[in-house]
Amino acid sequence: MNKRSVFVGIAALLFLIVVVGSILATSWSAGSLGTTNNNQFSGAIFNDFGLAVLVVGVVLFVSMLGGVYIAQEEQE
């Protein structure tokens, strides 16, 4: 195994841990469907679920960096 395979394996494992941990840590309460406006929606996203939005942003950023690293050509 080379260093790239080890790095990809560690990154995939960390990604899986973060995703599964965030799914298990979130309380999935059943709510009623209703009408909301944009102010209520943005308030719910950033006030109630702010940490989840940040975690998703970090996960997407790390996955983007991993994709760039994997797509990078090896120089001999």
ChimeraX attribute file (.defattr): number of C-alpha atoms within 10 A of each C-alpha:
attribute: neighborCount
match mode: 1-to-1
recipient: residues
	/A:1	5
	/A:2	6
	/A:3	8
	/A:4	11
	/A:5	11
	/A:6	11
	/A:7	14
	/A:8	15
	/A:9	12
	/A:10	12
	/A:11	15
	/A:12	14
	/A:13	12
	/A:14	13
	/A:15	16
	/A:16	12
	/A:17	12
	/A:18	15
	/A:19	15
	/A:20	11
	/A:21	11
	/A:22	15
	/A:23	12
	/A:24	10
	/A:25	10
	/A:26	10
	/A:27	8
	/A:28	8
	/A:29	6
	/A:30	6
	/A:31	6
	/A:32	6
	/A:33	6
	/A:34	5
	/A:35	7
	/A:36	8
	/A:37	7
	/A:38	8
	/A:39	9
	/A:40	10
	/A:41	12
	/A:42	12
	/A:43	12
	/A:44	12
	/A:45	14
	/A:46	13
	/A:47	10
	/A:48	11
	/A:49	13
	/A:50	13
	/A:51	13
	/A:52	16
	/A:53	13
	/A:54	12
	/A:55	14
	/A:56	15
	/A:57	12
	/A:58	12
	/A:59	16
	/A:60	13
	/A:61	12
	/A:62	14
	/A:63	15
	/A:64	12
	/A:65	12
	/A:66	16
	/A:67	12
	/A:68	11
	/A:69	13
	/A:70	14
	/A:71	9
	/A:72	9
	/A:73	8
	/A:74	6
	/A:75	4
	/A:76	3
